[in-house]
Amino acid sequence: MFIRSFVQPDLPRLVELTIETFGPFYEQSFRRIVGEAVFANQHGNWRDDYRTQVPQLHDPSQHRQVAVAQVDEIIVGYVAWSVDPARKNATIVMLATSADHRRHGLGTALCEHAFAHMRSLGAEVVEIGTGGDPFHAPARALYESLGCTLFPVAHYFRQL
């Protein structure tokens, strides 16, 4: 596995990988938990949302970075982060890995890569968010294995 900085030709694969990674959450977890009306309102266009969001993840002039992981010239994962140098704070914005490469240290390597870059920009604290549903259990386990502290937050939805 090789981790490198994002380059513009990576963008279509990153969008595809994001949709592949989070599709099961939206279609099998979130939709089932909140129901059709709330799903449609909150994330009914989730694929298009990612097609808009992912191209904005990398903007070094705004302290937003993306690194990609490759195996045999194929992008198998990526991590996106932002740094607020004034606050010495950083955030992992997105972490996506292909299903075939999960549970082999890819997420750990990507996060550690991002942490090193965050530190080089003066960040002292990093925030990583994920869901509390069963789909996100592997992400929670990963973040805890990296020494992150869980702070429970509750989000509620209700159809009006």
LOLUM-371327 format. One record per residue (C-alpha): residue in one letter; x, y, z. Coordinates in nm, 4 decimals. Layout:
! LOLUM-371327
@zagu:A X:X Y:Y Z:Z
...
! end
This chain:
! LOLUM-371327
@zagu:M X:0.0000 Y:0.0000 Z:0.0000
@zagu:F X:0.1191 Y:0.3477 Z:-0.0897
@zagu:I X:-0.0290 Y:0.6696 Z:0.0550
@zagu:R X:0.0114 Y:0.9895 Z:-0.1432
@zagu:S X:-0.1423 Y:1.3327 Z:-0.1834
@zagu:F X:-0.4563 Y:1.3781 Z:-0.3884
@zagu:V X:-0.4260 Y:1.4866 Z:-0.7514
@zagu:Q X:-0.7189 Y:1.6039 Z:-0.9633
@zagu:P X:-0.7411 Y:1.2879 Z:-1.1813
@zagu:D X:-0.8220 Y:1.0954 Z:-0.8570
@zagu:L X:-1.1559 Y:1.2741 Z:-0.8208
@zagu:P X:-1.3856 Y:1.0333 Z:-1.0124
@zagu:R X:-1.2534 Y:0.7351 Z:-0.8146
@zagu:L X:-1.2927 Y:0.9208 Z:-0.4838
@zagu:V X:-1.6551 Y:1.0036 Z:-0.5618
@zagu:E X:-1.7172 Y:0.6423 Z:-0.6660
@zagu:L X:-1.5453 Y:0.5087 Z:-0.3527
@zagu:T X:-1.7434 Y:0.7418 Z:-0.1255
@zagu:I X:-2.0733 Y:0.6310 Z:-0.2772
@zagu:E X:-1.9660 Y:0.2653 Z:-0.2547
@zagu:T X:-1.8567 Y:0.3035 Z:0.1088
@zagu:F X:-2.1588 Y:0.4916 Z:0.2431
@zagu:G X:-2.4341 Y:0.3486 Z:0.0207
@zagu:P X:-2.5140 Y:0.0663 Z:0.2638
@zagu:F X:-2.5492 Y:0.3193 Z:0.5470
@zagu:Y X:-2.8007 Y:0.5348 Z:0.3628
@zagu:E X:-2.9943 Y:0.2584 Z:0.1941
@zagu:Q X:-2.9909 Y:-0.0128 Z:0.4614
@zagu:S X:-2.9384 Y:0.1651 Z:0.7928
@zagu:F X:-3.0470 Y:0.5292 Z:0.7943
@zagu:R X:-3.3523 Y:0.4781 Z:0.5708
@zagu:R X:-3.4716 Y:0.1843 Z:0.7832
@zagu:I X:-3.4185 Y:0.3680 Z:1.1137
@zagu:V X:-3.5792 Y:0.7042 Z:1.0282
@zagu:G X:-3.8406 Y:0.6062 Z:0.7683
@zagu:E X:-3.9032 Y:0.7243 Z:0.4144
@zagu:A X:-4.0188 Y:1.0812 Z:0.4825
@zagu:V X:-3.7215 Y:1.1737 Z:0.7021
@zagu:F X:-3.4798 Y:0.9874 Z:0.4731
@zagu:A X:-3.6059 Y:1.1785 Z:0.1681
@zagu:N X:-3.5809 Y:1.5100 Z:0.3507
@zagu:Q X:-3.2379 Y:1.4558 Z:0.5043
@zagu:H X:-3.0497 Y:1.2425 Z:0.2533
@zagu:G X:-3.2799 Y:1.1591 Z:-0.0366
@zagu:N X:-3.0118 Y:1.2775 Z:-0.2820
@zagu:W X:-2.7123 Y:1.1459 Z:-0.0929
@zagu:R X:-2.5268 Y:1.0348 Z:-0.4088
@zagu:D X:-2.5532 Y:1.3821 Z:-0.5606
@zagu:D X:-2.4579 Y:1.5349 Z:-0.2260
@zagu:Y X:-2.1307 Y:1.3393 Z:-0.2396
@zagu:R X:-2.0758 Y:1.4359 Z:-0.6032
@zagu:T X:-2.0850 Y:1.7973 Z:-0.4805
@zagu:Q X:-1.9017 Y:1.7497 Z:-0.1485
@zagu:V X:-1.6067 Y:1.5324 Z:-0.2483
@zagu:P X:-1.4617 Y:1.7802 Z:-0.5026
@zagu:Q X:-1.4511 Y:2.0426 Z:-0.2254
@zagu:L X:-1.2554 Y:1.8290 Z:0.0221
@zagu:H X:-0.9112 Y:1.9210 Z:-0.1139
@zagu:D X:-0.8186 Y:2.2898 Z:-0.0999
@zagu:P X:-0.4738 Y:2.3438 Z:0.0515
@zagu:S X:-0.5236 Y:2.7224 Z:0.0503
@zagu:Q X:-0.8051 Y:2.6608 Z:0.3023
@zagu:H X:-0.6057 Y:2.4002 Z:0.4994
@zagu:R X:-0.8151 Y:2.1150 Z:0.3556
@zagu:Q X:-0.6201 Y:1.8100 Z:0.2422
@zagu:V X:-0.6870 Y:1.4673 Z:0.0957
@zagu:A X:-0.4548 Y:1.1689 Z:0.0852
@zagu:V X:-0.5254 Y:0.8526 Z:-0.1103
@zagu:A X:-0.4137 Y:0.4941 Z:-0.0561
@zagu:Q X:-0.3210 Y:0.2846 Z:-0.3564
@zagu:V X:-0.2645 Y:-0.0858 Z:-0.4033
@zagu:D X:-0.1292 Y:-0.1840 Z:-0.7443
@zagu:E X:-0.2113 Y:0.1622 Z:-0.8860
@zagu:I X:-0.5756 Y:0.1331 Z:-0.7743
@zagu:I X:-0.7127 Y:0.3792 Z:-0.5179
@zagu:V X:-0.8546 Y:0.1702 Z:-0.2334
@zagu:G X:-0.9166 Y:0.4414 Z:0.0244
@zagu:Y X:-0.8766 Y:0.8026 Z:0.1181
@zagu:V X:-0.8840 Y:1.0395 Z:0.4101
@zagu:A X:-0.9805 Y:1.4068 Z:0.4037
@zagu:W X:-0.9026 Y:1.6499 Z:0.6810
@zagu:S X:-0.9005 Y:2.0170 Z:0.7666
@zagu:V X:-0.6861 Y:2.2160 Z:1.0057
@zagu:D X:-0.7623 Y:2.5384 Z:1.1890
@zagu:P X:-0.4093 Y:2.6595 Z:1.2712
@zagu:A X:-0.5330 Y:2.9475 Z:1.4872
@zagu:R X:-0.7193 Y:2.7074 Z:1.7153
@zagu:K X:-0.4568 Y:2.4310 Z:1.6812
@zagu:N X:-0.7468 Y:2.2055 Z:1.5950
@zagu:A X:-0.8077 Y:1.9560 Z:1.3139
@zagu:T X:-1.0934 Y:1.7431 Z:1.1865
@zagu:I X:-1.1058 Y:1.4211 Z:0.9896
@zagu:V X:-1.3817 Y:1.5114 Z:0.7443
@zagu:M X:-1.4050 Y:1.1864 Z:0.5506
@zagu:L X:-1.2550 Y:0.8388 Z:0.5634
@zagu:A X:-1.3550 Y:0.5887 Z:0.2977
@zagu:T X:-1.2074 Y:0.2481 Z:0.2181
@zagu:S X:-1.3020 Y:-0.0145 Z:-0.0353
@zagu:A X:-1.4819 Y:-0.3169 Z:0.1071
@zagu:D X:-1.2073 Y:-0.5532 Z:-0.0124
@zagu:H X:-0.9408 Y:-0.3683 Z:0.1866
@zagu:R X:-1.1151 Y:-0.3173 Z:0.5200
@zagu:R X:-0.9824 Y:-0.4708 Z:0.8417
@zagu:H X:-0.6254 Y:-0.4805 Z:0.7107
@zagu:G X:-0.4949 Y:-0.1590 Z:0.8674
@zagu:L X:-0.5874 Y:0.0723 Z:0.5809
@zagu:G X:-0.8034 Y:0.3062 Z:0.7907
@zagu:T X:-0.5363 Y:0.3185 Z:1.0607
@zagu:A X:-0.2640 Y:0.4013 Z:0.8081
@zagu:L X:-0.4736 Y:0.6749 Z:0.6480
@zagu:C X:-0.5616 Y:0.8320 Z:0.9829
@zagu:E X:-0.2011 Y:0.8189 Z:1.1056
@zagu:H X:-0.0912 Y:0.9809 Z:0.7777
@zagu:A X:-0.3435 Y:1.2611 Z:0.8304
@zagu:F X:-0.2442 Y:1.3006 Z:1.1983
@zagu:A X:0.1202 Y:1.3523 Z:1.0992
@zagu:H X:0.0237 Y:1.6260 Z:0.8541
@zagu:M X:-0.2064 Y:1.7873 Z:1.1097
@zagu:R X:0.0760 Y:1.7982 Z:1.3632
@zagu:S X:0.3073 Y:1.9544 Z:1.1045
@zagu:L X:0.0561 Y:2.2402 Z:1.0746
@zagu:G X:0.0479 Y:2.2908 Z:1.4511
@zagu:A X:-0.2712 Y:2.1012 Z:1.5345
@zagu:E X:-0.2842 Y:1.9659 Z:1.8880
@zagu:V X:-0.6322 Y:1.8108 Z:1.8868
@zagu:V X:-0.8231 Y:1.6178 Z:1.6205
@zagu:E X:-1.1961 Y:1.5540 Z:1.6014
@zagu:I X:-1.3437 Y:1.2564 Z:1.4183
@zagu:G X:-1.7163 Y:1.1978 Z:1.3968
@zagu:T X:-1.9150 Y:0.8897 Z:1.3069
@zagu:G X:-2.2552 Y:0.7371 Z:1.3655
@zagu:G X:-2.3767 Y:0.5426 Z:1.6651
@zagu:D X:-2.5688 Y:0.2900 Z:1.4551
@zagu:P X:-2.4482 Y:-0.0655 Z:1.3834
@zagu:F X:-2.3171 Y:0.0325 Z:1.0370
@zagu:H X:-2.0616 Y:0.2645 Z:1.1982
@zagu:A X:-1.9424 Y:0.0180 Z:1.4670
@zagu:P X:-1.6179 Y:-0.0592 Z:1.2759
@zagu:A X:-1.5415 Y:0.3134 Z:1.2492
@zagu:R X:-1.5977 Y:0.3599 Z:1.6225
@zagu:A X:-1.3661 Y:0.0655 Z:1.6941
@zagu:L X:-1.1006 Y:0.2132 Z:1.4639
@zagu:Y X:-1.1124 Y:0.5558 Z:1.6255
@zagu:E X:-1.0981 Y:0.4081 Z:1.9743
@zagu:S X:-0.7980 Y:0.1948 Z:1.8705
@zagu:L X:-0.6283 Y:0.5194 Z:1.7625
@zagu:G X:-0.6704 Y:0.6590 Z:2.1129
@zagu:C X:-0.9706 Y:0.8806 Z:2.0397
@zagu:T X:-1.2176 Y:0.9436 Z:2.3202
@zagu:L X:-1.5863 Y:0.8922 Z:2.2508
@zagu:F X:-1.8136 Y:1.1800 Z:2.3440
@zagu:P X:-2.1743 Y:1.0661 Z:2.3037
@zagu:V X:-2.4036 Y:1.2937 Z:2.1054
@zagu:A X:-2.7667 Y:1.2253 Z:2.0265
@zagu:H X:-2.9440 Y:1.3386 Z:1.7091
@zagu:Y X:-3.3166 Y:1.2972 Z:1.6807
@zagu:F X:-3.5418 Y:1.3126 Z:1.3761
@zagu:R X:-3.9194 Y:1.3417 Z:1.3614
@zagu:Q X:-4.1538 Y:1.3730 Z:1.0687
@zagu:L X:-4.3800 Y:1.6757 Z:1.1119
! end
